[in-house]
């Protein structure tokens, strides 16, 4: 994430699922139609300017279609919704595994929380 006051280092987004059969951790995978929340902590970067999403999936089933991303700054009570509507995939459209997105101007909202 990049903001008006700086940027955050790259963060690895991960979750650990547990197999109901073996009770052992199994690899997390995004699924079509799913929605996920990740908590990311870092320095204050000011007004959000852009985010970069990437992954290292080399197989077709590892492709991600990202509809949108919401970034919430819980300290400043701000939320940004970023429309993405793009594939992160070697097998779709322009075959990119990394993309940078910017929030829509004027779409930043405050929240109470």
Secondary structure, DSSP 8 states (H G I E B T S, - for coil): -EETTEE---------EE-TTT--EE-----TT-------------SEEEEEEE----SGGG-EEEEEEEEEETTTTEEEEEEEEEEE-SSSTT--SEEEE---TT--EE---
